[in-house]
Amino acid sequence: MKGFPLGRAKCEAPTSQGADGRLAVGQPCRELRGLSGWANPGVQRRGPGCALGGNASREGREVPQSGSAVRSVGVSHPGGTHTGVPVIRGLRTLEALTSTAALSQGVQGTLKAAFFFFASISAWYSGYLLAELIPEVSLTRAVYGFRNIAEKPLLKAPTPKRQKCDHWTPCPLNTYAYRLLSGGGRDKYAKICFEDELLIGEKTGNVGRGINIAIVDYLTGKVRATQYFNMVEGDNSGLMATFIQSAPPKSLLFMVTQDDGASGLKEDAKKVIEALGSKQIRNIKFRSSWVFLTAKGFELPADIQRENINHSDNARNRYSGWPAEIQIEGCIPKMPS
């Protein structure tokens, strides 16, 4: 390998005496350097007075042209001598590490490509095998099943079971369910429901202005008679008293008002109703909403709701000229067998 001798360059500026007797100083020694301060292996020194010192030839050191880099660090001495200190750094180790890293990356890329290829083949084969093993009918049903799940809600709130006479909760066994509702205004008709059967109401066509009454056989639960008595027109108070008194023993009597039940109500009818246990019959007023449940020939349990009333008040009426309808409901124990 061809090299260059490296030594100490003496930079001596030659002097000469001019005609005027002054000394002329020559140009100092200059070195041509490579990029970034790295010395060119074939460095040349120019300028008068630049000579390679004898120490370099005697030391016999050479700088190789390739395989390593030489950086020259200049040090100035008081005597004007410029010394080049070479720093040799080996790059072969760095080149070897770079080659190893590149090889490792190449191997990893190959392994990833191979893994992706085999994964694709496995997925395709699994799908093919699944399609061959599962019948077409089952696949079709599964597809339609998924569509139905997407279109219909998974869970539905159960429809609440309707109770007798529209009660919120069912009555216990061996009891009769009842519900009494007075009329409200001109268009809200009174209702009497017993064991989920509408005895008096708009649908049955037997409801009218005044006081509406239904008589039920307590032993059998069958309706005996229904009638309404107009308390606005005509004299029907006596007829109503007679109808109530005609109820046989072991009877249930249900009474509700529609529109007005007080204008034509007289003392004879009030006494009959009061004798059956009414507490509000003497308090009934014009267009009062009133409902009443009673028994003839036996006593009802004390905890059963029997009567309620709501008076007309222009400041509080729900309807124009009429109070809100009023109701009672409950369960009547049957006769023990």
KETI-173715 format. One record per atom (N, C-alpha, C, O, CB): x, y, z. Coordinates in steps of 0.001 Angstrom, whole numbers, plus 500000, padded with zeros to 6 digits. Each point is the difference from the previous one (the first is absolute). Last residue first. Glycine has a CB too. Layout:
XYZ
...
//
This chain:
382067478820551330
499146498882499593
499982498910501066
499333498979499829
501162501531497767
500158505138502629
500668498704500177
499047498858499660
498831500026500384
502641500963501404
498188503848495898
499418499259501114
500729498662500144
500131499262499024
497610501856500619
505030502941498224
498817499197499698
499502499298501263
500707499895501003
500103499772496628
501936505180502046
500117498554500256
498689499274499700
498913500493500301
502811499980501461
500038504049495821
499027499585501011
500149498497500226
499881499229499048
498507502634500290
504765502512498680
499708498572499892
499082499604501168
500313500268501160
501933499276497675
498765505459498330
500504499088501017
499584498570499721
499593499658498889
500339502191502760
499346504019497198
500195498645499488
500553499131501109
500518500500500999
499875500360496664
497321504444500841
500486499091501038
500138498626499352
499282499678499053
499607501656502851
500656504320496355
499846498554499907
500431499319501288
500709500578500824
499662499557496714
498205504898499472
500551499392501201
499728498504499943
499027499567499383
500640502565501963
500605502737495247
499391498730500362
500723499402501209
501142500357500287
498167499262497309
500656505711501833
500635498813499424
499252498748500428
499404499958501076
502825501204498919
494852503276499837
501254499586500631
500580498784499284
499373499422499113
499826501479503096
497713503029495441
499969498684500640
501341499697500679
501057500387499503
497268498821498780
500723504847499158
498743499792500708
499903498669500712
499029499764500719
499944501687497624
504641498815498183
499236501242500124
498637499711500631
499092499501499335
502097501468498649
502970495886503245
499214500302498807
499182501268500252
499775500383501148
500113497151498223
502901501150504042
500793499559498855
499302500352498698
500642500419499037
500313497720502336
498546504576503441
499405499003499104
500938499652498846
500645500873499420
497083499987501184
502736502497503143
500827498795499917
499475498963499021
500637498961499829
500004501456502500
497264503910498627
501426500344500074
500892498779499800
501166500148499634
498257501723501910
495770497798498637
500426500673498768
501485500349500007
500614500099498937
497087500813500848
499827494966502592
500569501277500439
500573500673498757
500935499497499377
499604499631502989
496507496112499484
500267500955498933
500477501318500593
499414500516500952
498853498384497589
502542496255503935
499008501040499750
500443500926498871
501187500154499712
498116499728502690
501477494783499151
500760501168499546
498996501064499577
499231499801499059
502754498769500182
498494496202503591
499215501104499450
500928501150499632
501031500210500639
496963499111500739
501499494919500259
500836501174499761
499148501068499322
499025499689499316
503078498882500489
497913495948502710
499323501222499566
501017501120499788
501039500059500656
496879499250500591
503204495992500047
498580499910499673
499433501258499356
499073499899499196
500720498538502682
504898498274499307
499596501373499684
498568499973499463
499697499297499036
502714501386500461
499791495702504013
499597500206498607
499560501445499809
499245500541500808
500054497036498982
502011500213504429
501086500630499238
499650500235498536
500848500468499240
500741498446502307
495487498884501752
500171501416500343
501057500688499140
499955501220499836
499360498227502487
497504496369496014
501185500231500837
500243501492500195
499710500806499115
501291497042500061
493953500757499968
501253499970499242
501185500193500945
499840500598501064
498978500302496889
496096496991503129
500949501087500195
501247499786499138
500523498891499897
498617501437502450
495382498171496932
501279499566500590
500934501208500071
499734501039499395
499987496585499695
495791502738499187
499859498701500639
501306499456500553
499999498905500563
498125500663497913
502307503962497804
498708499828500664
499914498581500554
500126499022499263
498779502683499201
505155502209499979
499506498620499996
498688499942500768
499794500747500956
502566498333498897
500872504893497213
499397499519501240
499530498558499820
499964499473498889
499324502877501718
503483502360497036
499883498538500000
499419499571501342
500440500464501052
501532499274497345
498627505108498329
499641499339501264
499847498502499768
499354499569499044
499486502524501777
502609503352497068
499996498551499773
499786499325501353
500449500485501038
501111499700496928
498201505122499377
499791499148501174
499977498536499570
499385499649498993
499316502190502169
501979503824497411
500370498658499556
499965499088501226
500658500269501005
500800500629497078
495586503797501046
501059499320500750
500273498639499367
499078499323499546
500258501878502589
497314502376496597
501087499498499156
501177499440500801
501131500006499514
498183501659498783
497469500634504800
499800500116498557
501289499628499264
501063500581500221
497201501228500138
501601496012504357
499557501306499516
499841499964498487
500185498969499353
500971502173502573
499392495514502941
500054500103498550
499367501315499548
498960500408500519
500962497076499275
500401500649504751
500920501078499607
500043500210498485
500669500912499514
500691498574502512
496143497039500224
499391501273500388
500913501183499674
499581501151500116
499176497660501703
502710496748497318
498796500231499210
499321501318500353
499373500618499139
500335496922500702
504439500200502004
500073501220499199
498705500324499258
499939501011499299
502474498545500454
498674496485503000
500368501122500854
499930501335499260
500092501058500623
501373497399500669
496212496179498326
500605501159499353
500253501113501016
499158500275500854
499689499122496992
499020496039502784
501344500314500470
500649501201499352
501183500242500241
499027497401500202
495183500375499209
500946499006499473
501453500343500337
500914499268499621
497475500272498530
497952503353502943
499837498771500783
500960498907499535
500312499088500765
497285501505499605
502103503495497252
500696500197501266
499921498744500862
500947499681500719
498543502774499172
498084497675496105
501442499880499721
500805500163501289
501008499321500194
498634501573497469
495711499696502625
500277498620499583
501505499800499787
500572499002500439
497145500854498474
500728504505502065
499905499125501166
500348498557499639
500693499319500755
497553502190500206
501512501726495576
501177500223500840
499985499064501205
501043499463500376
499033502940498886
496204497666497855
501130499289499404
501260500168500848
500803499075500121
498190501258497602
497174502020503622
499738498562500076
501166499186499446
500397498991500583
497157501480499212
502458504372499957
500328499447501307
499795498492500055
500798499305500629
498573502871500382
501724499959494184
499134500378501115
500360499207501253
500870499129499994
497293501442498389
503959501206496475
500094499010501073
499201500490501213
500198501116500480
502093498134498694
498619503004496430
498703499344500211
500014498980501117
499023499269500164
500522501084497458
504463502225501395
498888500950499833
498646499357500297
499176500618500674
502178500589497608
503101496512501710
499496500588501242
498738500827499817
499220500132500942
503098499895499856
500894497646496015
499178499019500719
499358500561501240
499481499241500818
501986499013498315
501115503027495731
499485500523501280
499098498957500641
499056499514499377
501067502871499774
503501496388497317
499518501382499909
499555500488501384
500826500487500772
498445499133496823
501174495596502834
500341500526498680
499339501368499867
498783500124500140
501418497531498840
501232498451505255
499265501129499422
500532500332498615
501170499783499683
498392501121502616
500121494247500765
500877501053499478
499131501096499404
498891499740499533
502977498600499995
498026496573503595
499329501230499587
501035501034499557
501015500194500669
497079499333500924
500893494798499847
500992500966499520
499249501221499468
499064499853499214
502613498298500205
497498497090503895
499418501133499294
501100501011499676
500773500387500876
496999499260500292
501364494733500253
500941501123499931
499355501097499182
499457499733498928
502563498739501270
495692497242502820
500204500729498748
501060501075500192
500149500568501081
497467498986498235
499925497190503795
501240499510499381
500210500631498615
500372499335499033
499386498488502234
495291502660500035
501156499866500886
501170499327499265
499822499345498973
498627500515503025
498247502739494799
499888498924500994
501203499991500937
501018500627499710
497647498019498657
498998505672499075
501172499120499921
499899498926501072
499764500322501164
501655501560497924
495514501860500350
499641498725499376
501178499031499901
499811498834499654
498450502384499065
502039503356502884
499386499136501006
499631498631499432
499839499041500755
499292502997500387
502589501316495981
501034499595500958
499417499015501016
500643499008500347
500531503217499362
495875499713497176
500940499095499316
501068499495500971
500365498825499961
499237502396497869
497360502089503676
499338498702499852
500934498974499364
500032498842500417
497759502327499376
503706503281500526
499921499407501336
499359498618499932
500455499075500672
499389503219500350
500255500246495032
501334499512500347
499987499340501374
500627498957500187
500408502855498411
495056500286499914
500259498786499221
501364499400500344
500156498782500077
498405502124498076
500291503257503724
499245498905500609
500233498691499270
500136498951500630
498145502682500116
503711502264497455
500598499683501288
499284498823500660
500650499099500530
500032503303499728
498386500026495467
500502498626499991
500608499590501337
500529498894500115
499893501351497454
496811503630499426
500013499642501419
500371498528500100
499137499125499932
499104502633500653
503129502053495339
499045499024500516
500175499750501484
500957500456500625
499000498496497142
504261502941499864
498657500099499427
499116498891500583
500431498852500113
500505502163497745
503345499396503885
499893501351499455
498584500225499465
499415501062500209
503055498943499205
499413495842502338
499727500909501104
499930501451499540
499961500913500825
501170497486500704
498407496201496484
500269501389499656
499576500902501154
498834500015500395
500858499480497147
501947495271502334
498867500823500411
500383501461499807
500918500513500640
498292497739501038
502269496266496609
500413501364500351
498735500821500244
498952499742499409
503205500085499213
499432494559501556
499029501050499694
500617501365500323
500794500132500931
497263498289499548
502493495598499554
500677501298499846
498950501028499610
499054499693499274
503150499211500039
498244495632503018
499278501074499316
500888501234499921
500879500200500837
496900498897499971
503831496426500480
498553499836500131
499259501074499205
499061499689499267
501264499289503009
504805498460497347
499279501253500098
498496499714500044
499499499176499235
502361502043499535
502053495389503104
499234500350498807
499201501275500240
499512500252501102
500350497319498257
502926499755503792
500735500995499236
499303500413498723
500610500648499149
501439498424501804
496720497770502864
500361499497498669
500860500975499200
500686499590499064
497203499120500955
500644502309504486
500358498585500054
500509499495498649
500954499224499949
497335500453501848
500034504839498824
501302499809500654
500446498542499952
501197499730499898
498294502202501605
497436500962495032
499846498908500960
501373499690500598
500933499630499287
497070499404499435
500545505886499332
500705498755499676
499744498990501114
499997500344501182
501797500915497519
496470503885499003
499815499044501097
500585498660499559
499672499500498924
498219501696501907
502537504474497820
500084498601499570
499899499116501234
500622500275501026
500808500327496955
497559504984500287
500077498960501033
500068498626499335
499298499732499026
499410501723502606
501704504415497651
499997498701499328
500268498918501041
500924500121500805
499872500912497003
497325504408502016
500669498968500787
499806498661499295
498875499593499710
500767501698502462
500268503371495067
499430499709501310
500850498989500743
501227500100500015
496495500396499104
501929499711495447
500121501093500969
499323499602501302
498952499356500004
501106502351498138
501668494179498918
499203501201499778
500223501029501090
500685499742500990
497623498878497839
503048496090498644
500393501046500930
499186501250499691
499700500273498838
502644498765501384
497847496582497375
499003500088501069
500377501023501064
499528499913501133
499908497709498447
503050500569496343
498859500835499620
498953500157501074
498875500396499694
501533498891498031
504144498398501725
498785499202500221
498734500791499690
498932499417499811
502286499295501940
503015503388497911
499961498892499045
498745499152500161
499463499481499021
503024500494500980
498418503621503013
499651500497498673
499870498859499002
499119500024499140
502054502120501375
497934496511504540
501003500812499323
499533500427498629
498900499653499569
502870499166501689
497438497289503058
499420501269499550
501116500812499353
501096500107500551
497121499874501291
502806495603499259
498572499920500298
499262501241499529
498887499898499485
501632498666502478
504167498678496743
499451501349500069
498487499903500186
499270499626499082
502600501291499450
502162495568502950
498805500150499162
499438501400500199
499764500426501131
499722497088499012
504236500438502313
500406500318498634
498822500055499028
500191499928498786
501991498999501705
497135500619504238
500642498787499476
500294500120498505
499769499076499221
499049499582502531
498609505280499330
500038498957501022
500533498722499361
499442499507499019
498608501537502252
501094504753497927
500627498761499540
500044499020501165
500367500358501119
501026500884497150
496267503703499961
499981499038501101
500527498685499440
499384499399499120
498636501750502058
501938504541497358
500229498571499745
499865499220501303
500385500467501071
501154500076496992
497283504722499218
500219499182501190
500144498529499607
499495499562498967
499199502090502433
502654502417495186
498854499272500540
500406499145501198
501138499544500116
497825500432497601
502608504625499483
500587498922500783
498884499274500739
499430500521500959
502755500748499297
497041502667497037
500401498881499147
500630498841500755
500243498952499401
500082502688498811
498055502653503703
498934499531499120
500358498698499288
499111499221499655
500206503144500035
502957498685505099
499618500888498910
498870499414499170
499202499199500486
503124501675499458
499382495536502846
500741501259500061
499649500864498814
500255499621498857
501607499262502376
496301496410502014
500130500743498758
500777501292500220
500110500489501124
497738498522498069
503136496656503926
498930500959499736
500222500668498653
501080499913499417
498621500476503049
501811494615499375
500502501273499470
498811500905499707
499089499631499259
502966499246499745
499641496070503539
498917500957499783
500610501331499569
500939500488500628
497578498353501094
502809495526498756
500488501366499750
498801500873499658
499229499698499089
503041499461500094
499426495403502757
499007501013499639
500694501337499768
501104500249500483
497120498546500854
502478495371499534
500608501285499649
498899500972499592
499086499637499260
503061499225500000
497897496619504129
499390500663498853
500720501334499763
500236500763500937
497509498125499530
504127496242501900
499512501369500192
499374500487498697
500286499482498921
501495500986502835
500824495327499143
498741500000500760
499556501415500372
499480500234501092
501115497510499805
504421502240497863
499030498951499696
498792500121500926
500092500496501123
501764497983498084
500756506067499911
500309498656500500
498933498989499574
498927500366499520
502264500662502439
499784503257494926
499358499707501282
500397498603500460
500281499138499167
497777502380500262
505140501623497367
498878499054500019
499430499826501401
500697500164501001
500314498656497052
501179505830500126
500451498704500517
498807499052500059
498868500438500202
502983500663501151
497451503106496780
501445499961499822
500569498659500445
500959499506499406
499134502972500923
494837498054497686
500776500184501225
501488499981499661
500419499388499017
497753499531502368
497707500636495660
501144500908499832
500692500321501317
500512501106500177
498343499860497851
497596495741501361
499511501367500211
501134501023499984
499912501053500631
498202498013500710
503987496369498883
498551500185499989
499635501437500354
500549500585500933
499143497005499691
505086501742497203
499302499445501149
498497500287499889
499571500834499203
502505499459502224
502300499132494924
498850500787500436
499288499280501136
499745498797499941
499994502180497748
505572498803500986
498751499251499959
498870500856500546
500107500595501072
501142497236499181
503307503966497238
499385499756501311
498653499304499851
499192500344499137
501980501673501777
503023497409495762
498742500740500070
499334499724501342
499770498843500351
499951501047497131
505676499929501799
498777499189499944
498758500868500135
499966500948500784
501289497119500182
503388503505496800
499332500058501296
498707499199499915
499209500193499077
501801502084501433
503244496545496497
498779500789499998
499396499976501390
499964498973500677
499634500523496885
505416499445499628
499154499879501178
498791500918499855
500115501137499542
501888498282501888
501055500232494999
500229498718500643
499035499778501162
499515498890500216
502887501240499110
496471502845496198
500665500099501305
500107498635500659
499112499158499866
500024503176500396
500848498172494355
499078499963501123
500769500159501311
501137499540500108
497286498988498580
503891501556497105
498776500748499729
499083500084501212
499312501004500183
500863498281497455
503994498275502416
500290501410499745
498728500819499835
499955501170500381
502183498153498545
497536496009501622
500514500588501241
500264501485499812
499734500803500895
501289496995499744
497706499702495614
498866500220500899
500446500616501314
499294500830500574
499530497244498375
504482500704497943
499216501136499505
498835500304500928
499712501160500291
500936498257497366
501964496784503222
500730501225500333
499246501235499516
500000501032500672
502161497701499198
496034497102498952
499916500200501446
500714501265500435
499482500755500823
500385496789499472
500417501036495237
498705500616500287
499818500234501492
499363500970500411
499685497925497565
504852498886500728
500016501360499456
498685500708500303
499993501150500441
501577498118497734
498788496190503003
500828500837500874
500017501447499525
499929500928500806
501483497081499733
496402498761496832
499249500288501225
500788500904500927
499444500899500630
499404496902499165
503307500688496338
498925500935499653
499192500375501231
499661501168500196
500227497850497506
503448497720502771
500590501320499800
498929501034499683
500041501127500495
502068497795498699
496573496605501161
500357500543501313
500606501388499870
499718500886500806
500655496794500044
498644499970495216
498761500400500677
500309500626501353
499400501004500385
499352497160498438
504732499914498578
499598501319499501
498750500505500707
499846501202500218
501162498241497567
502459497182504723
499032499988498890
499570501410499629
500050500918500818
499148496836499923
505667500926501305
498692500494500439
499037499993498819
500338500505498930
500740500933502856
503437497135497483
499457499192501095
498600500432500406
499177499150500342
503137500492500451
500256502646495788
499722498631499571
499302499194501085
499157499153499704
502827500959498807
499477504353502321
498914500024499022
499628498597499538
498837499741499689
501926502514499573
502938498275503608
498760500312500709
498809499998499053
498925499513500350
502376501843501295
503036498107496531
499603498810500750
498686500225500740
499164499099500055
503246500283500195
499491504288497466
499564498977499043
499501498758500723
498963499443499641
502681501428498684
500271502558504257
498706500399499455
499453498977499025
498804499708500005
501855502656500289
503662496917501401
499001499847501070
498616500391499507
499022499312500294
502744501148501425
501908500210495401
499668498583500114
498949499766501085
499118499158499837
503193500257499380
499366504970500186
499233499575498821
499563498552500127
498855499664499697
502410501968498897
501549500092504740
498670500609500075
499134499562498827
498821499689500170
502155502279501033
503552496657498830
499236499322501049
498585500557500102
499049499235500157
503078500342501089
500930502505495778
499637498665499509
499132499277501026
499017499357499631
503118500534499032
499630504247502604
498984500171498956
499532498656499476
498804499783499808
502210502411499564
502551497849503688
498749500378500665
498872500170498985
498866499601500264
502451501528501553
503070498031496581
499407498796500591
498695500317500727
499085499177499991
503208499850500249
500081504624497927
499595499088498930
499305498769500570
498926499615499537
502985501196499055
500021502309504382
498794500544499379
499469499066498916
498789499818499868
502025502499500624
503314496595501511
498897499837500950
498682500502499408
498967499347500146
502658500897501753
502349500420495605
499630498584500031
498822499759500938
499099499228499672
503275500157499820
499436504941500314
499326499680498739
499542498550499980
498898499691499546
502486502033499285
501192499700504837
498667500608500015
499224499669498735
498811499685500061
502073502161501363
503627496762498858
499144499229500909
498585500566500046
499032499240500025
502983500176501338
501252502944496152
499673498725499347
499063499169500861
499047499409499491
503166500627499349
499480503987502947
499037500260498932
499579498725499294
498829499832499658
502173502412500044
502420497464503546
498697500273500613
498935500268498943
498878499510500122
502286501415501890
503288498534496556
499449498721500471
498618500205500610
499087499211499761
503240499930500664
500077504694498240
499577499220498842
499368498680500401
499003499578499413
502804501487499273
500130501667504632
498755500573499489
499477499234498799
498791499815499857
501937502408500973
503480496536500907
498919499650500937
498662500552499530
498986499308500084
502668500670501793
502246501170495687
499665498592499796
498838499583500901
499106499270499570
503283500258499799
499370504782501178
499277499909498726
499572498568499723
498892499758499520
502406502195499601
501392498827504638
498661500549500201
499175499902498726
498816499665500045
502091501889501691
503666497159498036
499219499043500806
498572500487500203
499066499204499897
503033500080501266
500991503578496646
499655498862499141
499148498992500754
499060499442499434
503063500886499279
499600503304503691
498973500451499053
499546498863499106
498809499848499730
502170502445500308
502605496937502908
498732500120500733
498866500418499072
498880499501500108
502391501094501968
503083499261496124
499527498646500303
498665500041500733
499106499208499702
503268499994500404
499856504853498978
499460499415498771
499455498605500254
498982499618499422
502637501728499235
500530500802504887
498725500654499713
499360499434498743
498787499797499940
502047502272501169
503512496467500008
499023499489500976
498622500584499747
499003499280500070
502822500458501619
501790501848495719
499610498648499606
498968499405500958
499081499298499577
503178500395499401
500106504654501122
498593499937499598
499547498591499667
498833499769499685
501383502533499460
503812500511504001
499646498865499135
498515499954499708
499174500109500906
502742498630500025
501580505453500233
498791499289500482
499634498891499022
499798500253498813
499363501842502339
505166501525500282
499545498919499105
498816499287500648
500111499469501105
502235500227497945
500476505217501079
499123499176500841
499366498951499093
499205500347499126
500323501574502518
505150501660498240
498978499143499359
499191499232501046
500551499496500978
500925500275496994
501318505063501874
499833498825500866
498917499121499403
498840500411500021
501880500881502047
502881502846496279
498767499258499670
499898498739500823
500820499095499848
499236501816497837
502635504192502830
500089498550500172
498658499362499663
498995500459500544
502773499819501240
501370504495497420
498647499429499920
500117498487500043
500657499390499157
498479502588499500
504111502536502994
499955498661499413
498583499475500061
499372500103501054
503012499459499612
499591504639501119
499439500076498649
499901498663499345
499787499930498790
501129502309501010
500563498805504790
501044500160498997
499489500063498606
500793500056499059
500680498792502434
495720500408502358
500574501356500006
501030500200498928
500182501121499523
499404498979502878
496542496451496708
501097500099500961
500576501387499945
499891500685498984
500624496877500794
494576499740498808
500981501066499746
501012500039501127
499643499934501176
498650501405497548
498347494790499012
500449500564501272
501073501022499691
500989499667499347
498472498204501936
496291499032496049
501132500927499978
500301500540501367
499089500377500736
500345500224496952
498352494776500238
499733501021501000
501214500891500071
501085499549500366
497372498939500954
499196497758495129
501190500740500408
499595501101500937
499145500827499687
502012498643498162
496871495494500570
499642501389500265
501224500696500558
500630499524500945
496938499887499482
501106495931496592
500993500720500785
499520501413500155
499684500676499020
502201497864500169
496006496192499641
499966501442499775
500973500656500930
500160499573501143
497454500344498127
501966494946498259
499911500785501226
500040501454499636
500450500379498919
500643497818502434
498721498525495241
499815499113501146
499932500732501292
499469499445500962
501689498830497813
501784503500496915
498629499507500167
499945499103501215
501022499524500494
498546500612497028
504446502153501335
499085500765499162
498557499548500167
499086500779499728
502763499557498656
502264499598505432
499395499229498902
499001500850499246
499386500913500552
500926496965500736
504148503692501328
498533500105500109
499391499220498861
500266500319498841
499859501954502273
504855497386501680
499277500232498763
498498500043500278
499501499366500929
502333499499497755
503475501547503856
498546499759500100
499331500355498691
500356500981499348
499686499483503121
504830499795499044
499529498975499068
498525499713500106
499565498917499608
502659500113500502
501368503940502140
499038499181500741
499416498907499128
499641498932500497
499824503027500934
503559501129496680
500695499134500934
499026499120500777
500302498850500317
501506502859499865
496585501465496809
500668498934499270
500711499074500948
500089498796499760
500178502697498284
497569502220503794
499024499102499397
500676498865499295
499571498851500110
498863503026499635
504134501625502187
499497499054500996
499036499015499392
499953498841500411
500340502877501333
501686502018495938
500707498739499945
499486499000500981
500242498802499849
501704502410499397
494964502651498491
501069499829500973
500615498638499921
499381499038499546
499499502566501916
498874501236494569
499673498890500890
501169499765500912
501129499791499555
497352499161498744
500189505848499549
500799498804499765
499618498966501009
499649500310501138
502238501021497921
497044503959498967
499369498817500581
500833498804499643
500221499715498823
497487501305501044
503139503551498621
500481499753501351
499387498807500636
500327499705501150
500044502654499061
496926499942495951
501457500013500211
500336499774501449
499285500433500903
500988501110497179
495283496433499717
500517501249500546
501494499910500210
500535498950500354
497275501486500746
498538495434499161
500444500986499036
500516501221500717
499779500215501192
498580498940497135
500322495292502266
500340501238500683
500583500955498975
500925499677499254
499490499120502944
496165496676497769
501133500708499419
500188501297500736
499032500675500352
500579498278497404
497841495864502895
500099501415500309
501268500582499382
501059499372499989
497658500270502151
498506495958497553
501083500511499150
500213501471500214
500063500763499036
499433497502499287
497189499604504181
501169499115500112
501161500470499140
501163499840500371
497300498273500099
498110505336501649
500072499183498798
501214499094500109
501094500461500327
497763501326498284
498525500102505718
501140500217499102
499914499080498815
499684498818500137
501727501892501778
494494501441501012
500751498758499854
501094500215498961
499754500535498919
498216498067501711
498623504669500716
501239500007500763
500789498729499891
501041499873500644
497882501659500878
496922499424496095
499780499854501445
501284499871500762
500024499355501048
497828499580498474
502971500262495434
498759500462500618
500019499735501481
500596499030500468
498175500564497414
506053500743500015
498732499510499438
498808500577500736
500123500996500712
501014496903498600
503831504559500001
499268499028500804
498714499585499281
499490500689499117
501475500306503000
504258501405497085
498682499768499383
499298498894500772
500503498881500095
500331501846497611
503051502937503972
499633498606499755
498625499945499349
499090500748500359
502299498487501609
503052504504498619
498570499707499990
499774498527499703
500741499370499245
498753502978500017
504659501531502520
499640498673499474
498488499801500083
499391500378501002
502859498694499698
499632505945498859
500143498840500888
499554498718499314
499424499993498912
500218501498503058
502582502940495580
498705499389500352
500214498798500891
500931499227499776
498073501561498068
504721503219502304
499358499150498989
498676499418500492
499599500232501140
502661499219497965
500438505328502118
499597498699500562
499266499214498930
499083500516499360
500750500447502980
504069503099497768
498729499564499384
499674498602500485
500809499080499885
499596502350498064
502672502974504038
499890498565499787
498636499691499412
498978500490500480
502607499038501427
501342505176497445
499013499300500839
499964498529499643
500349499597498890
498281502494501306
504076501398497596
500599499493501222
499044499284500906
500401499523501062
501172502289498768
497803500071495692
499902501021501033
500543499531501312
499940500715501000
498105500188497861
501796496299497339
500894501106499688
499977501052501071
500976500719500210
498686498842497399
499049495535504012
499714500790498814
500997501126499825
500981500123500734
496623499309499508
502518495453502060
500208501428500265
499808500768498720
500605499693498972
500993499809502897
496211495669500082
500995500588499094
500064501490500262
499035500610500462
500555497616497777
498316496632503876
500115501460500009
501063500419499012
500926499247499701
498345500865502702
497215495395498763
501292500553499569
499962501509499982
498964500613499741
501456497353498896
496787498459504406
499751501094499057
501333500611499602
500634500656500827
497089499814500189
500805494497500726
500909501122500209
499717501046498949
500008499717498802
501757498786502196
496297496777501201
499538501119499191
500872501183500317
499835500662501025
497795498476498914
502592495287500481
500518501273500488
499560501088499053
500318499985498811
501665498901502270
496023496043500220
500320500976498957
500471501278500642
499341500552500881
498974498440497566
501536495589502910
499772501342500509
500465500971498938
501151499959499565
499120499310502854
497911495828496319
501027500534500890
499636501369500452
498843500407499901
502870498246498974
496868496655498001
499420501058500816
501061500478500958
500568499196500740
497105499842499063
501907498182495161
500709500233501265
499398501188500704
499700501031499398
502409498006499664
495075497692497722
500755501243499973
500712500154501309
499430499711501052
498951501345497364
499846494373498618
499700501016500994
500865501214499814
500852500079499115
498459498159502459
498716496617496178
500823501178499837
499598501053500984
498808500216500219
501504499265497392
499521495013502504
499134501190500000
500885501216500000
500902500142500826
497243498660500401
//
